[in-house]
Amino acid sequence: MKIGCQALDDDLLLYEWLNALIYQMATRKMLFSQFAVEISGGNLSATAWDEPIDVRRHAPAAEAKGATLTALRVARADGGGWLAQCVVDV
């Protein structure tokens, strides 16, 4: 499935992306296991591979309700990787 979003900075782009995923999970009753993401100029375009929720296999403990702005951060990490964090309401 294709999912896209826009934001003014990387932090808000993570927030929008997580909320777009959570919305799709809730409305389609699906989980996502793999992503191909492209980011350019405040635009995120992604393909997300989904699968139906199987309670026996996935053993879900709580349903994510939405990303929050609490502790929202996207930054370069030591070693050249990235750190992305956000508190999610359940």
PDB file of N, CA, C and O in Angstrom:
ATOM      1  N   MET A   1       0.834  -1.162   0.000  1.00  0.00           N
ATOM      2  CA  MET A   1       0.000   0.000   0.000  1.00  0.00           C
ATOM      3  C   MET A   1       0.883   1.231   0.000  1.00  0.00           C
ATOM      4  O   MET A   1       1.940   1.229   0.631  1.00  0.00           O
ATOM      5  N   LYS A   2       0.475   2.282  -0.694  1.00  0.00           N
ATOM      6  CA  LYS A   2       1.201   3.547  -0.760  1.00  0.00           C
ATOM      7  C   LYS A   2       0.676   4.478   0.328  1.00  0.00           C
ATOM      8  O   LYS A   2      -0.533   4.610   0.520  1.00  0.00           O
ATOM      9  N   ILE A   3       1.598   5.119   1.034  1.00  0.00           N
ATOM     10  CA  ILE A   3       1.249   6.084   2.072  1.00  0.00           C
ATOM     11  C   ILE A   3       2.182   7.277   1.910  1.00  0.00           C
ATOM     12  O   ILE A   3       3.384   7.107   1.707  1.00  0.00           O
ATOM     13  N   GLY A   4       1.633   8.473   2.000  1.00  0.00           N
ATOM     14  CA  GLY A   4       2.451   9.664   1.890  1.00  0.00           C
ATOM     15  C   GLY A   4       2.008  10.722   2.873  1.00  0.00           C
ATOM     16  O   GLY A   4       0.867  10.718   3.337  1.00  0.00           O
ATOM     17  N   CYS A   5       2.925  11.638   3.190  1.00  0.00           N
ATOM     18  CA  CYS A   5       2.597  12.754   4.057  1.00  0.00           C
ATOM     19  C   CYS A   5       3.604  13.875   3.829  1.00  0.00           C
ATOM     20  O   CYS A   5       4.627  13.689   3.171  1.00  0.00           O
ATOM     21  N   GLN A   6       3.287  15.054   4.395  1.00  0.00           N
ATOM     22  CA  GLN A   6       4.146  16.229   4.263  1.00  0.00           C
ATOM     23  C   GLN A   6       4.270  16.910   5.618  1.00  0.00           C
ATOM     24  O   GLN A   6       3.362  16.834   6.446  1.00  0.00           O
ATOM     25  N   ALA A   7       5.403  17.579   5.841  1.00  0.00           N
ATOM     26  CA  ALA A   7       5.587  18.383   7.055  1.00  0.00           C
ATOM     27  C   ALA A   7       6.719  19.370   6.818  1.00  0.00           C
ATOM     28  O   ALA A   7       7.495  19.236   5.872  1.00  0.00           O
ATOM     29  N   LEU A   8       6.798  20.365   7.698  1.00  0.00           N
ATOM     30  CA  LEU A   8       7.792  21.422   7.557  1.00  0.00           C
ATOM     31  C   LEU A   8       9.187  21.020   8.010  1.00  0.00           C
ATOM     32  O   LEU A   8      10.173  21.611   7.570  1.00  0.00           O
ATOM     33  N   ASP A   9       9.286  20.002   8.902  1.00  0.00           N
ATOM     34  CA  ASP A   9      10.604  19.555   9.353  1.00  0.00           C
ATOM     35  C   ASP A   9      10.577  18.046   9.622  1.00  0.00           C
ATOM     36  O   ASP A   9       9.514  17.425   9.599  1.00  0.00           O
ATOM     37  N   ASP A  10      11.744  17.469   9.875  1.00  0.00           N
ATOM     38  CA  ASP A  10      11.851  16.021  10.049  1.00  0.00           C
ATOM     39  C   ASP A  10      11.073  15.511  11.257  1.00  0.00           C
ATOM     40  O   ASP A  10      10.479  14.434  11.203  1.00  0.00           O
ATOM     41  N   ASP A  11      11.072  16.283  12.351  1.00  0.00           N
ATOM     42  CA  ASP A  11      10.325  15.860  13.544  1.00  0.00           C
ATOM     43  C   ASP A  11       8.834  15.721  13.220  1.00  0.00           C
ATOM     44  O   ASP A  11       8.220  14.694  13.510  1.00  0.00           O
ATOM     45  N   LEU A  12       8.273  16.751  12.625  1.00  0.00           N
ATOM     46  CA  LEU A  12       6.844  16.704  12.295  1.00  0.00           C
ATOM     47  C   LEU A  12       6.544  15.694  11.200  1.00  0.00           C
ATOM     48  O   LEU A  12       5.439  15.154  11.147  1.00  0.00           O
ATOM     49  N   LEU A  13       7.498  15.431  10.334  1.00  0.00           N
ATOM     50  CA  LEU A  13       7.312  14.414   9.304  1.00  0.00           C
ATOM     51  C   LEU A  13       7.180  13.030   9.948  1.00  0.00           C
ATOM     52  O   LEU A  13       6.353  12.226   9.519  1.00  0.00           O
ATOM     53  N   LEU A  14       7.992  12.746  10.978  1.00  0.00           N
ATOM     54  CA  LEU A  14       7.846  11.485  11.724  1.00  0.00           C
ATOM     55  C   LEU A  14       6.475  11.400  12.363  1.00  0.00           C
ATOM     56  O   LEU A  14       5.821  10.360  12.280  1.00  0.00           O
ATOM     57  N   TYR A  15       6.024  12.473  13.001  1.00  0.00           N
ATOM     58  CA  TYR A  15       4.710  12.535  13.634  1.00  0.00           C
ATOM     59  C   TYR A  15       3.594  12.244  12.621  1.00  0.00           C
ATOM     60  O   TYR A  15       2.714  11.426  12.888  1.00  0.00           O
ATOM     61  N   GLU A  16       3.631  12.899  11.485  1.00  0.00           N
ATOM     62  CA  GLU A  16       2.612  12.687  10.441  1.00  0.00           C
ATOM     63  C   GLU A  16       2.654  11.259   9.903  1.00  0.00           C
ATOM     64  O   GLU A  16       1.609  10.646   9.683  1.00  0.00           O
ATOM     65  N   TRP A  17       3.853  10.732   9.693  1.00  0.00           N
ATOM     66  CA  TRP A  17       4.046   9.372   9.173  1.00  0.00           C
ATOM     67  C   TRP A  17       3.465   8.337  10.138  1.00  0.00           C
ATOM     68  O   TRP A  17       2.731   7.439   9.727  1.00  0.00           O
ATOM     69  N   LEU A  18       3.800   8.471  11.420  1.00  0.00           N
ATOM     70  CA  LEU A  18       3.278   7.521  12.413  1.00  0.00           C
ATOM     71  C   LEU A  18       1.758   7.584  12.485  1.00  0.00           C
ATOM     72  O   LEU A  18       1.103   6.546  12.576  1.00  0.00           O
ATOM     73  N   ASN A  19       1.192   8.773  12.446  1.00  0.00           N
ATOM     74  CA  ASN A  19      -0.269   8.880  12.493  1.00  0.00           C
ATOM     75  C   ASN A  19      -0.923   8.323  11.236  1.00  0.00           C
ATOM     76  O   ASN A  19      -2.015   7.759  11.312  1.00  0.00           O
ATOM     77  N   ALA A  20      -0.284   8.467  10.091  1.00  0.00           N
ATOM     78  CA  ALA A  20      -0.814   7.872   8.859  1.00  0.00           C
ATOM     79  C   ALA A  20      -0.799   6.347   8.962  1.00  0.00           C
ATOM     80  O   ALA A  20      -1.755   5.690   8.550  1.00  0.00           O
ATOM     81  N   LEU A  21       0.268   5.785   9.503  1.00  0.00           N
ATOM     82  CA  LEU A  21       0.341   4.323   9.692  1.00  0.00           C
ATOM     83  C   LEU A  21      -0.696   3.834  10.691  1.00  0.00           C
ATOM     84  O   LEU A  21      -1.371   2.833  10.451  1.00  0.00           O
ATOM     85  N   ILE A  22      -0.824   4.540  11.812  1.00  0.00           N
ATOM     86  CA  ILE A  22      -1.788   4.148  12.842  1.00  0.00           C
ATOM     87  C   ILE A  22      -3.210   4.194  12.285  1.00  0.00           C
ATOM     88  O   ILE A  22      -4.015   3.305  12.563  1.00  0.00           O
ATOM     89  N   TYR A  23      -3.521   5.219  11.504  1.00  0.00           N
ATOM     90  CA  TYR A  23      -4.848   5.318  10.883  1.00  0.00           C
ATOM     91  C   TYR A  23      -5.112   4.113   9.979  1.00  0.00           C
ATOM     92  O   TYR A  23      -6.180   3.506  10.054  1.00  0.00           O
ATOM     93  N   GLN A  24      -4.154   3.767   9.132  1.00  0.00           N
ATOM     94  CA  GLN A  24      -4.322   2.622   8.229  1.00  0.00           C
ATOM     95  C   GLN A  24      -4.468   1.313   9.013  1.00  0.00           C
ATOM     96  O   GLN A  24      -5.279   0.458   8.658  1.00  0.00           O
ATOM     97  N   MET A  25      -3.682   1.165  10.074  1.00  0.00           N
ATOM     98  CA  MET A  25      -3.785  -0.041  10.897  1.00  0.00           C
ATOM     99  C   MET A  25      -5.185  -0.167  11.497  1.00  0.00           C
ATOM    100  O   MET A  25      -5.761  -1.254  11.498  1.00  0.00           O
ATOM    101  N   ALA A  26      -5.731   0.927  12.004  1.00  0.00           N
ATOM    102  CA  ALA A  26      -7.032   0.913  12.664  1.00  0.00           C
ATOM    103  C   ALA A  26      -8.178   0.687  11.683  1.00  0.00           C
ATOM    104  O   ALA A  26      -9.096  -0.082  11.967  1.00  0.00           O
ATOM    105  N   THR A  27      -8.129   1.349  10.536  1.00  0.00           N
ATOM    106  CA  THR A  27      -9.249   1.272   9.603  1.00  0.00           C
ATOM    107  C   THR A  27      -9.221   0.018   8.739  1.00  0.00           C
ATOM    108  O   THR A  27     -10.272  -0.469   8.321  1.00  0.00           O
ATOM    109  N   ARG A  28      -8.030  -0.509   8.467  1.00  0.00           N
ATOM    110  CA  ARG A  28      -7.915  -1.697   7.610  1.00  0.00           C
ATOM    111  C   ARG A  28      -7.718  -2.986   8.401  1.00  0.00           C
ATOM    112  O   ARG A  28      -7.709  -4.075   7.827  1.00  0.00           O
ATOM    113  N   LYS A  29      -7.558  -2.861   9.731  1.00  0.00           N
ATOM    114  CA  LYS A  29      -7.304  -4.028  10.595  1.00  0.00           C
ATOM    115  C   LYS A  29      -6.084  -4.804  10.098  1.00  0.00           C
ATOM    116  O   LYS A  29      -6.116  -6.027   9.957  1.00  0.00           O
ATOM    117  N   MET A  30      -5.013  -4.059   9.840  1.00  0.00           N
ATOM    118  CA  MET A  30      -3.768  -4.616   9.308  1.00  0.00           C
ATOM    119  C   MET A  30      -2.593  -4.193  10.170  1.00  0.00           C
ATOM    120  O   MET A  30      -2.654  -3.202  10.898  1.00  0.00           O
ATOM    121  N   LEU A  31      -1.522  -4.969  10.072  1.00  0.00           N
ATOM    122  CA  LEU A  31      -0.228  -4.611  10.650  1.00  0.00           C
ATOM    123  C   LEU A  31       0.761  -4.465   9.508  1.00  0.00           C
ATOM    124  O   LEU A  31       0.591  -5.077   8.454  1.00  0.00           O
ATOM    125  N   PHE A  32       1.789  -3.662   9.711  1.00  0.00           N
ATOM    126  CA  PHE A  32       2.810  -3.458   8.690  1.00  0.00           C
ATOM    127  C   PHE A  32       4.117  -4.080   9.149  1.00  0.00           C
ATOM    128  O   PHE A  32       4.489  -3.985  10.318  1.00  0.00           O
ATOM    129  N   SER A  33       4.810  -4.720   8.208  1.00  0.00           N
ATOM    130  CA  SER A  33       6.030  -5.432   8.586  1.00  0.00           C
ATOM    131  C   SER A  33       7.263  -4.960   7.825  1.00  0.00           C
ATOM    132  O   SER A  33       8.386  -5.264   8.229  1.00  0.00           O
ATOM    133  N   GLN A  34       7.080  -4.234   6.747  1.00  0.00           N
ATOM    134  CA  GLN A  34       8.213  -3.802   5.930  1.00  0.00           C
ATOM    135  C   GLN A  34       7.843  -2.508   5.226  1.00  0.00           C
ATOM    136  O   GLN A  34       6.695  -2.298   4.836  1.00  0.00           O
ATOM    137  N   PHE A  35       8.859  -1.626   5.068  1.00  0.00           N
ATOM    138  CA  PHE A  35       8.617  -0.324   4.471  1.00  0.00           C
ATOM    139  C   PHE A  35       9.731   0.028   3.495  1.00  0.00           C
ATOM    140  O   PHE A  35      10.890  -0.328   3.711  1.00  0.00           O
ATOM    141  N   ALA A  36       9.377   0.728   2.425  1.00  0.00           N
ATOM    142  CA  ALA A  36      10.336   1.356   1.523  1.00  0.00           C
ATOM    143  C   ALA A  36       9.966   2.835   1.519  1.00  0.00           C
ATOM    144  O   ALA A  36       8.909   3.218   1.017  1.00  0.00           O
ATOM    145  N   VAL A  37      10.849   3.666   2.086  1.00  0.00           N
ATOM    146  CA  VAL A  37      10.526   5.077   2.331  1.00  0.00           C
ATOM    147  C   VAL A  37      11.477   5.982   1.565  1.00  0.00           C
ATOM    148  O   VAL A  37      12.683   5.742   1.519  1.00  0.00           O
ATOM    149  N   GLU A  38      10.913   7.029   0.961  1.00  0.00           N
ATOM    150  CA  GLU A  38      11.703   8.079   0.314  1.00  0.00           C
ATOM    151  C   GLU A  38      11.277   9.420   0.896  1.00  0.00           C
ATOM    152  O   GLU A  38      10.087   9.714   1.005  1.00  0.00           O
ATOM    153  N   ILE A  39      12.278  10.238   1.273  1.00  0.00           N
ATOM    154  CA  ILE A  39      12.010  11.557   1.834  1.00  0.00           C
ATOM    155  C   ILE A  39      12.733  12.591   0.985  1.00  0.00           C
ATOM    156  O   ILE A  39      13.921  12.456   0.692  1.00  0.00           O
ATOM    157  N   SER A  40      11.989  13.636   0.594  1.00  0.00           N
ATOM    158  CA  SER A  40      12.585  14.698  -0.209  1.00  0.00           C
ATOM    159  C   SER A  40      11.827  15.996   0.042  1.00  0.00           C
ATOM    160  O   SER A  40      10.625  16.086  -0.208  1.00  0.00           O
ATOM    161  N   GLY A  41      12.544  16.995   0.537  1.00  0.00           N
ATOM    162  CA  GLY A  41      11.955  18.321   0.691  1.00  0.00           C
ATOM    163  C   GLY A  41      10.687  18.375   1.505  1.00  0.00           C
ATOM    164  O   GLY A  41       9.744  19.069   1.125  1.00  0.00           O
ATOM    165  N   GLY A  42      10.634  17.669   2.608  1.00  0.00           N
ATOM    166  CA  GLY A  42       9.454  17.694   3.469  1.00  0.00           C
ATOM    167  C   GLY A  42       8.336  16.777   3.026  1.00  0.00           C
ATOM    168  O   GLY A  42       7.258  16.795   3.622  1.00  0.00           O
ATOM    169  N   ASN A  43       8.559  15.981   2.003  1.00  0.00           N
ATOM    170  CA  ASN A  43       7.574  15.016   1.520  1.00  0.00           C
ATOM    171  C   ASN A  43       8.068  13.606   1.788  1.00  0.00           C
ATOM    172  O   ASN A  43       9.224  13.285   1.516  1.00  0.00           O
ATOM    173  N   LEU A  44       7.204  12.774   2.316  1.00  0.00           N
ATOM    174  CA  LEU A  44       7.519  11.368   2.554  1.00  0.00           C
ATOM    175  C   LEU A  44       6.587  10.537   1.683  1.00  0.00           C
ATOM    176  O   LEU A  44       5.369  10.710   1.719  1.00  0.00           O
ATOM    177  N   SER A  45       7.162   9.648   0.913  1.00  0.00           N
ATOM    178  CA  SER A  45       6.409   8.719   0.073  1.00  0.00           C
ATOM    179  C   SER A  45       6.899   7.319   0.407  1.00  0.00           C
ATOM    180  O   SER A  45       8.103   7.063   0.420  1.00  0.00           O
ATOM    181  N   ALA A  46       5.968   6.417   0.674  1.00  0.00           N
ATOM    182  CA  ALA A  46       6.385   5.085   1.109  1.00  0.00           C
ATOM    183  C   ALA A  46       5.454   4.005   0.597  1.00  0.00           C
ATOM    184  O   ALA A  46       4.271   4.229   0.342  1.00  0.00           O
ATOM    185  N   THR A  47       6.030   2.839   0.458  1.00  0.00           N
ATOM    186  CA  THR A  47       5.254   1.616   0.264  1.00  0.00           C
ATOM    187  C   THR A  47       5.353   0.851   1.565  1.00  0.00           C
ATOM    188  O   THR A  47       6.444   0.666   2.104  1.00  0.00           O
ATOM    189  N   ALA A  48       4.212   0.407   2.070  1.00  0.00           N
ATOM    190  CA  ALA A  48       4.167  -0.362   3.316  1.00  0.00           C
ATOM    191  C   ALA A  48       3.511  -1.709   3.008  1.00  0.00           C
ATOM    192  O   ALA A  48       2.425  -1.764   2.431  1.00  0.00           O
ATOM    193  N   TRP A  49       4.176  -2.781   3.393  1.00  0.00           N
ATOM    194  CA  TRP A  49       3.627  -4.114   3.196  1.00  0.00           C
ATOM    195  C   TRP A  49       2.834  -4.494   4.429  1.00  0.00           C
ATOM    196  O   TRP A  49       3.335  -4.451   5.552  1.00  0.00           O
ATOM    197  N   ASP A  50       1.582  -4.869   4.196  1.00  0.00           N
ATOM    198  CA  ASP A  50       0.692  -5.159   5.319  1.00  0.00           C
ATOM    199  C   ASP A  50       0.248  -6.613   5.315  1.00  0.00           C
ATOM    200  O   ASP A  50       0.409  -7.339   4.334  1.00  0.00           O
ATOM    201  N   GLU A  51      -0.316  -7.009   6.445  1.00  0.00           N
ATOM    202  CA  GLU A  51      -0.892  -8.333   6.584  1.00  0.00           C
ATOM    203  C   GLU A  51      -2.021  -8.243   7.592  1.00  0.00           C
ATOM    204  O   GLU A  51      -1.969  -7.418   8.504  1.00  0.00           O
ATOM    205  N   PRO A  52      -3.046  -9.080   7.444  1.00  0.00           N
ATOM    206  CA  PRO A  52      -4.161  -9.056   8.397  1.00  0.00           C
ATOM    207  C   PRO A  52      -3.677  -9.391   9.813  1.00  0.00           C
ATOM    208  O   PRO A  52      -2.747 -10.176   9.998  1.00  0.00           O
ATOM    209  N   ILE A  53      -4.328  -8.779  10.800  1.00  0.00           N
ATOM    210  CA  ILE A  53      -4.001  -9.089  12.190  1.00  0.00           C
ATOM    211  C   ILE A  53      -4.454 -10.514  12.498  1.00  0.00           C
ATOM    212  O   ILE A  53      -5.610 -10.874  12.277  1.00  0.00           O
ATOM    213  N   ASP A  54      -3.531 -11.308  13.005  1.00  0.00           N
ATOM    214  CA  ASP A  54      -3.801 -12.676  13.445  1.00  0.00           C
ATOM    215  C   ASP A  54      -3.506 -12.698  14.946  1.00  0.00           C
ATOM    216  O   ASP A  54      -2.344 -12.697  15.352  1.00  0.00           O
ATOM    217  N   VAL A  55      -4.556 -12.716  15.768  1.00  0.00           N
ATOM    218  CA  VAL A  55      -4.403 -12.600  17.213  1.00  0.00           C
ATOM    219  C   VAL A  55      -3.487 -13.681  17.768  1.00  0.00           C
ATOM    220  O   VAL A  55      -2.679 -13.402  18.655  1.00  0.00           O
ATOM    221  N   ARG A  56      -3.591 -14.884  17.278  1.00  0.00           N
ATOM    222  CA  ARG A  56      -2.722 -15.965  17.766  1.00  0.00           C
ATOM    223  C   ARG A  56      -1.254 -15.708  17.432  1.00  0.00           C
ATOM    224  O   ARG A  56      -0.374 -15.912  18.268  1.00  0.00           O
ATOM    225  N   ARG A  57      -1.007 -15.271  16.239  1.00  0.00           N
ATOM    226  CA  ARG A  57       0.376 -15.065  15.790  1.00  0.00           C
ATOM    227  C   ARG A  57       0.988 -13.773  16.334  1.00  0.00           C
ATOM    228  O   ARG A  57       2.142 -13.766  16.762  1.00  0.00           O
ATOM    229  N   HIS A  58       0.220 -12.682  16.319  1.00  0.00           N
ATOM    230  CA  HIS A  58       0.754 -11.382  16.698  1.00  0.00           C
ATOM    231  C   HIS A  58       0.595 -11.072  18.189  1.00  0.00           C
ATOM    232  O   HIS A  58       1.347 -10.259  18.726  1.00  0.00           O
ATOM    233  N   ALA A  59      -0.359 -11.698  18.860  1.00  0.00           N
ATOM    234  CA  ALA A  59      -0.619 -11.485  20.293  1.00  0.00           C
ATOM    235  C   ALA A  59      -0.609  -9.999  20.664  1.00  0.00           C
ATOM    236  O   ALA A  59       0.185  -9.584  21.508  1.00  0.00           O
ATOM    237  N   PRO A  60      -1.476  -9.194  20.048  1.00  0.00           N
ATOM    238  CA  PRO A  60      -1.463  -7.764  20.339  1.00  0.00           C
ATOM    239  C   PRO A  60      -1.841  -7.482  21.794  1.00  0.00           C
ATOM    240  O   PRO A  60      -2.780  -8.077  22.324  1.00  0.00           O
ATOM    241  N   ALA A  61      -1.108  -6.579  22.431  1.00  0.00           N
ATOM    242  CA  ALA A  61      -1.362  -6.235  23.827  1.00  0.00           C
ATOM    243  C   ALA A  61      -2.155  -4.936  23.944  1.00  0.00           C
ATOM    244  O   ALA A  61      -2.943  -4.772  24.875  1.00  0.00           O
ATOM    245  N   ALA A  62      -1.950  -4.009  23.004  1.00  0.00           N
ATOM    246  CA  ALA A  62      -2.641  -2.725  23.026  1.00  0.00           C
ATOM    247  C   ALA A  62      -2.681  -2.163  21.614  1.00  0.00           C
ATOM    248  O   ALA A  62      -1.829  -2.471  20.780  1.00  0.00           O
ATOM    249  N   GLU A  63      -3.684  -1.337  21.364  1.00  0.00           N
ATOM    250  CA  GLU A  63      -3.814  -0.705  20.051  1.00  0.00           C
ATOM    251  C   GLU A  63      -3.289   0.727  20.124  1.00  0.00           C
ATOM    252  O   GLU A  63      -3.696   1.496  20.995  1.00  0.00           O
ATOM    253  N   ALA A  64      -2.407   1.077  19.229  1.00  0.00           N
ATOM    254  CA  ALA A  64      -1.900   2.450  19.173  1.00  0.00           C
ATOM    255  C   ALA A  64      -3.032   3.366  18.727  1.00  0.00           C
ATOM    256  O   ALA A  64      -3.749   3.066  17.772  1.00  0.00           O
ATOM    257  N   LYS A  65      -3.186   4.496  19.436  1.00  0.00           N
ATOM    258  CA  LYS A  65      -4.245   5.463  19.113  1.00  0.00           C
ATOM    259  C   LYS A  65      -3.726   6.651  18.319  1.00  0.00           C
ATOM    260  O   LYS A  65      -4.452   7.230  17.511  1.00  0.00           O
ATOM    261  N   GLY A  66      -2.465   7.016  18.551  1.00  0.00           N
ATOM    262  CA  GLY A  66      -1.910   8.143  17.815  1.00  0.00           C
ATOM    263  C   GLY A  66      -0.547   8.555  18.329  1.00  0.00           C
ATOM    264  O   GLY A  66      -0.222   8.364  19.500  1.00  0.00           O
ATOM    265  N   ALA A  67       0.238   9.117  17.443  1.00  0.00           N
ATOM    266  CA  ALA A  67       1.536   9.672  17.821  1.00  0.00           C
ATOM    267  C   ALA A  67       1.295  10.985  18.554  1.00  0.00           C
ATOM    268  O   ALA A  67       0.302  11.667  18.303  1.00  0.00           O
ATOM    269  N   THR A  68       2.202  11.340  19.460  1.00  0.00           N
ATOM    270  CA  THR A  68       2.111  12.608  20.180  1.00  0.00           C
ATOM    271  C   THR A  68       3.364  13.436  19.889  1.00  0.00           C
ATOM    272  O   THR A  68       4.314  12.957  19.269  1.00  0.00           O
ATOM    273  N   LEU A  69       3.343  14.665  20.341  1.00  0.00           N
ATOM    274  CA  LEU A  69       4.512  15.528  20.190  1.00  0.00           C
ATOM    275  C   LEU A  69       5.492  15.346  21.348  1.00  0.00           C
ATOM    276  O   LEU A  69       6.568  15.945  21.351  1.00  0.00           O
ATOM    277  N   THR A  70       5.123  14.520  22.331  1.00  0.00           N
ATOM    278  CA  THR A  70       5.970  14.272  23.494  1.00  0.00           C
ATOM    279  C   THR A  70       7.242  13.543  23.078  1.00  0.00           C
ATOM    280  O   THR A  70       7.185  12.493  22.438  1.00  0.00           O
ATOM    281  N   ALA A  71       8.381  14.105  23.446  1.00  0.00           N
ATOM    282  CA  ALA A  71       9.708  13.529  23.168  1.00  0.00           C
ATOM    283  C   ALA A  71       9.959  13.319  21.670  1.00  0.00           C
ATOM    284  O   ALA A  71      10.809  12.514  21.290  1.00  0.00           O
ATOM    285  N   LEU A  72       9.231  14.034  20.833  1.00  0.00           N
ATOM    286  CA  LEU A  72       9.382  13.908  19.385  1.00  0.00           C
ATOM    287  C   LEU A  72      10.761  14.412  18.973  1.00  0.00           C
ATOM    288  O   LEU A  72      11.144  15.538  19.290  1.00  0.00           O
ATOM    289  N   ARG A  73      11.497  13.563  18.264  1.00  0.00           N
ATOM    290  CA  ARG A  73      12.859  13.935  17.875  1.00  0.00           C
ATOM    291  C   ARG A  73      13.343  13.068  16.720  1.00  0.00           C
ATOM    292  O   ARG A  73      13.171  11.849  16.726  1.00  0.00           O
ATOM    293  N   VAL A  74      13.946  13.709  15.742  1.00  0.00           N
ATOM    294  CA  VAL A  74      14.647  13.033  14.656  1.00  0.00           C
ATOM    295  C   VAL A  74      16.003  13.717  14.540  1.00  0.00           C
ATOM    296  O   VAL A  74      16.076  14.931  14.345  1.00  0.00           O
ATOM    297  N   ALA A  75      17.081  12.937  14.660  1.00  0.00           N
ATOM    298  CA  ALA A  75      18.423  13.525  14.635  1.00  0.00           C
ATOM    299  C   ALA A  75      19.438  12.499  14.173  1.00  0.00           C
ATOM    300  O   ALA A  75      19.209  11.292  14.253  1.00  0.00           O
ATOM    301  N   ARG A  76      20.555  12.993  13.694  1.00  0.00           N
ATOM    302  CA  ARG A  76      21.687  12.128  13.346  1.00  0.00           C
ATOM    303  C   ARG A  76      22.237  11.511  14.618  1.00  0.00           C
ATOM    304  O   ARG A  76      22.422  12.208  15.616  1.00  0.00           O
ATOM    305  N   ALA A  77      22.498  10.225  14.595  1.00  0.00           N
ATOM    306  CA  ALA A  77      23.074   9.522  15.735  1.00  0.00           C
ATOM    307  C   ALA A  77      24.570   9.346  15.526  1.00  0.00           C
ATOM    308  O   ALA A  77      25.081   9.518  14.420  1.00  0.00           O
ATOM    309  N   ASP A  78      25.257   9.005  16.593  1.00  0.00           N
ATOM    310  CA  ASP A  78      26.684   8.696  16.480  1.00  0.00           C
ATOM    311  C   ASP A  78      26.862   7.556  15.491  1.00  0.00           C
ATOM    312  O   ASP A  78      26.066   6.617  15.481  1.00  0.00           O
ATOM    313  N   GLY A  79      27.877   7.622  14.674  1.00  0.00           N
ATOM    314  CA  GLY A  79      28.133   6.573  13.703  1.00  0.00           C
ATOM    315  C   GLY A  79      27.448   6.799  12.377  1.00  0.00           C
ATOM    316  O   GLY A  79      27.571   5.966  11.479  1.00  0.00           O
ATOM    317  N   GLY A  80      26.711   7.925  12.217  1.00  0.00           N
ATOM    318  CA  GLY A  80      26.117   8.255  10.929  1.00  0.00           C
ATOM    319  C   GLY A  80      24.695   7.778  10.719  1.00  0.00           C
ATOM    320  O   GLY A  80      24.089   8.109   9.700  1.00  0.00           O
ATOM    321  N   GLY A  81      24.137   7.009  11.652  1.00  0.00           N
ATOM    322  CA  GLY A  81      22.746   6.561  11.533  1.00  0.00           C
ATOM    323  C   GLY A  81      21.788   7.664  11.965  1.00  0.00           C
ATOM    324  O   GLY A  81      22.174   8.825  12.103  1.00  0.00           O
ATOM    325  N   TRP A  82      20.545   7.283  12.173  1.00  0.00           N
ATOM    326  CA  TRP A  82      19.520   8.232  12.580  1.00  0.00           C
ATOM    327  C   TRP A  82      18.847   7.760  13.859  1.00  0.00           C
ATOM    328  O   TRP A  82      18.747   6.559  14.110  1.00  0.00           O
ATOM    329  N   LEU A  83      18.389   8.706  14.664  1.00  0.00           N
ATOM    330  CA  LEU A  83      17.587   8.439  15.846  1.00  0.00           C
ATOM    331  C   LEU A  83      16.225   9.057  15.600  1.00  0.00           C
ATOM    332  O   LEU A  83      16.120  10.236  15.262  1.00  0.00           O
ATOM    333  N   ALA A  84      15.188   8.265  15.770  1.00  0.00           N
ATOM    334  CA  ALA A  84      13.813   8.778  15.643  1.00  0.00           C
ATOM    335  C   ALA A  84      13.039   8.281  16.849  1.00  0.00           C
ATOM    336  O   ALA A  84      13.009   7.082  17.127  1.00  0.00           O
ATOM    337  N   GLN A  85      12.405   9.216  17.574  1.00  0.00           N
ATOM    338  CA  GLN A  85      11.648   8.812  18.751  1.00  0.00           C
ATOM    339  C   GLN A  85      10.371   9.630  18.861  1.00  0.00           C
ATOM    340  O   GLN A  85      10.293  10.767  18.397  1.00  0.00           O
ATOM    341  N   CYS A  86       9.370   9.016  19.490  1.00  0.00           N
ATOM    342  CA  CYS A  86       8.071   9.656  19.671  1.00  0.00           C
ATOM    343  C   CYS A  86       7.281   8.812  20.665  1.00  0.00           C
ATOM    344  O   CYS A  86       7.336   7.583  20.620  1.00  0.00           O
ATOM    345  N   VAL A  87       6.547   9.469  21.562  1.00  0.00           N
ATOM    346  CA  VAL A  87       5.648   8.751  22.455  1.00  0.00           C
ATOM    347  C   VAL A  87       4.331   8.541  21.706  1.00  0.00           C
ATOM    348  O   VAL A  87       3.806   9.462  21.080  1.00  0.00           O
ATOM    349  N   VAL A  88       3.813   7.328  21.780  1.00  0.00           N
ATOM    350  CA  VAL A  88       2.564   6.971  21.105  1.00  0.00           C
ATOM    351  C   VAL A  88       1.499   6.670  22.149  1.00  0.00           C
ATOM    352  O   VAL A  88       1.741   5.893  23.074  1.00  0.00           O
ATOM    353  N   ASP A  89       0.311   7.282  22.011  1.00  0.00           N
ATOM    354  CA  ASP A  89      -0.798   6.985  22.908  1.00  0.00           C
ATOM    355  C   ASP A  89      -1.399   5.632  22.568  1.00  0.00           C
ATOM    356  O   ASP A  89      -1.576   5.292  21.399  1.00  0.00           O
ATOM    357  N   VAL A  90      -1.709   4.866  23.607  1.00  0.00           N
ATOM    358  CA  VAL A  90      -2.383   3.562  23.417  1.00  0.00           C
ATOM    359  C   VAL A  90      -3.686   3.551  24.171  1.00  0.00           C
ATOM    360  O   VAL A  90      -4.406   2.553  24.144  1.00  0.00           O
TER     361      VAL A  90
END
